[in-house]
Amino acid sequence: MLERVAVLSDVHGALPPLEAVLAEPDVAAADLIVLTGDIAAGPQPVEVLDLLAGLGDRVRWVGGNADRELVEARAGRPAVDEVSNWAAGQLRDDQVARLAALPTAVTLPVAGLGEVLFCHATPRDDEEVVLVDSRLSRWAEVFADVPAEVRTVVCGHTHMPFARLVDRRLVVNAGSVGMPYGGPGADWALLGPGVQLRRTAFDVDAACARVAAESDFPDAAGWADEYLRSRYSDAEALAVFGPRDGR
């Protein structure tokens, strides 16, 4: 049984916010760090993967749609966004192999929460959208094949943190480390025995300058300004994602 689990989602190849979260005492002291996908697709993919790989067995990895798309782009099937296609070309072969082998979900026992299923978007699909205000019938559809003993599901994908009950099952979205919607800072979650949604502050100006200086992505400065500064509010993000949950 794990006493404390730190959940980091949607790092998106952004090294400065990842370093800030890993420096948090509660992350450093956690029994395990679980990554819930979209790890490398961003301006510093090699550096992010190397840092996380260096943590060894302290990290459990779950793949997201952007990780899958990097592997596909490397195989000649381009992704939709420019940064993913660029990032795919930067990765070493061993890093591509790591991403290709990631599971879509893992289930782990966490103190106070029982069996916890960790996934990227939903347990059945790495790019399906569910939101804090998705209707109960939608959640029932998404969780139809989840074993009854799993009483907590932890996900990411939509970059907006929340925790809510869905017909007696707790659902947690850890938000995004590297591309937060709703305000600057790196979002993550701490599990055990309850759930804490956390936001780590960091020097955004310095982080943007560093990404611009250290990344070879042609629009690294623009990417950092858009995402590390969290230019999109949660209301704007919900307006875009809402139609994708079937409402």
N, C-alpha and C positions, 0 to 999 in steps of 0.2 A: 504494500500500500504506500503510495506516494503522499508525503505530508504537504509539500508545496510544489506547485508546477507553475512556471512562468510561460505564458503563451505569447509568442511574437508572430504576427501575421503581416503579410503584404509589405515586406521590407523594400521590395522593388529596387534592388541594387543601389541603395542609398547608404553609404558608409557612415557619415557623421551621426545620423539619428540612431543607427544600429549600435554604434559604439557607446552612445549616451545611455541607451537602455541596458546594455550589457554591464555598464558600470554601476547600475542601481544595486544597492546592497541586497534587496530582496530577490533580484535576479541572480546575483552572484551566489546567494545562499540557497537557492531553490534546489530541490532534489533533481529536477529535470527541466529543461527548456524544450518546449514543443513549438515547432515552426509550422504554421498552418497555411503554407503555400505562397506563391508569387514572391519568390525569394530574390531572384537575380535580375529580373527584367527591368533595367534602369541604367544609369550612367556609370556605375562602378560594379559591374557584375562579378568580375574576377576577384576583386578585393573582398567583397561581401561573402562570396562562397568560401574563400580561403580562411577568413576570420571564423566563420561558423564551423567549418570542417576542423579547424584547430581546437575546437572545444570537445571534440571526440564524442565519447559515449554520454556526455551530459546533454546532448541534443538528440531529439527525435524529429525526423523530417517527414512532412506530408507535402505532396505536390499540389500545385494549383494550375489553373488554366494557362497562366503566363509562363510557368515552368515548362509545361507541355509544348507551348507554342515556340519556346526557344529551341527545344529539341527538334521540332518540326521544321523550323526555319533553317536550322543547321543541315537538315536533310533535303533542303531545296524547296520547302513549302513556306513561302514568306508569310510573316505575321502581318497584321493590319497596321500596327503602329511602327513608326520609324525607329524608336529606341530599342524595341525588341529585336528587330532585324540587325541593328548594329551590335547589340549585346551578344546575340547568337554567334556573330563572327569573332568576338573577343574571347570566348570561352575556350579553355583547353579541352582536349578530348576526354580527359578523366572527369572534368566537370560536367560535360554533356552526358557522359555515362551515368554520373550520379543523379542528375535530374531525370534522366530517362527511367531510372530504377525506382523513383519515389513512389510510395504507396499513395492511394487516393484518400485513405483514412487509417487511423489507428485507434484502438480502444485501450484505455489504461485505467487502473483503479486509483482514485484520488480520495484522500481522507475527507469525510463529510459530504462527498458528492457521489460516491459509489463508482460504478463503471461509467467512464466519460468517453464519448466518441469525439475525436478530433478530425475535422475535415476542412476543406477550403471554402467551398460555396454551400453545398448541401451534401448529405451522405451519399447521394446517388449521382451527382453531376458536379463537375468542377467549375462550371460557369453559370449555374442556375441562380436566380435571384430570389431571396426572401429578405424581408425588411422588418424593422421593429413594429411596423403597423400592418404587416401582412395579416390577412384574415385567417381565422382558425382552420377553415376548410383547406386553405392553401398549405398550412403547416402540416395538417393531417396527411395530405397527399405526399408531401416531401418526405415525411417520416414513416410512410407506410411500411417500409421494409426494415426499419430499425428495431433491433430486438427489444422486447419489453423491459429487460433488465437494465438497459441503458436509460438512465434518468436525466442525463446531462449531455448536451451536444454543444461543442465549441467550434466556431467557424470564423471566417474572415470575409474576403472577397469584395464586400461593398464599402470598406474603408470607413465605416461609421460604427463606433462601439455601442453596444447595448446589452442588457440582460433582462430577459422576460420569461414568464411562465407560459407554456403552451400545453394546455390540458395536462397539468401536473408534471410536465417535463420542462426542465430549465434549459433555456437556449442562451448562449453567450456569444457575442461577436466581439473579438478582441480589438477591432479597429485596425489601423494601419500604422506601422512604424515609419515608413518612408513616404507615403502619399496620403496623409490624413485629410479627410473632409470635415469641415466644421471648426477649424482653428489650428494654429501651428502647435507643434509638439509631437512627440512620438507616442502613439497609443499602444498599450499592451494590457494583458490581464494576468492577475495572480489568483490561482486556484488553491483551495484547501485552507481551512475546512469550509469556507464559503467562497464567494467570488468578489474580487475587487477589480474594478476597471481603473487602470492607471494611465496617467499621461506624464511623460518625462519631458521637461523643458530643456532646451539647449540653445546655444547662441545661433540663431537662424542666419544672421548676417554672415557670421564666420563660416557656417556650414555651406551656405550658398557660394561664398567665395572659394571655399576649398573644393567643392565639386567642380566649379568652373575651371579651377587651376589644375586639378588632378585627373580629370576625365578627358579622354580623347573624343568623346561623343560630340559631334559638331555643334549641337545646340544644348550643351551641358548647362550653360548659364541660364538659358531660358527654361529648361526643365526644372532646375533647382528653384528658380524664382516662382514658377507656377505651382510646384508641389510641396517643396519644403516650407514655403510661406502659406500653404493651404489657402489658395485663392478661391476655392469653391466651398460654399457653406453647406451644411448638412441639408438645408431646405432645397438648395439647388440640386444636390446629389439625389435626394429622394424624388424630386420631380423628374429627373432623367431615368432613374432606376425603376420608379413605380410601375410604368407600363409593362415592364419585363417580369413582374410577379403575377401577371394574369388578371390584374384588377380591371 
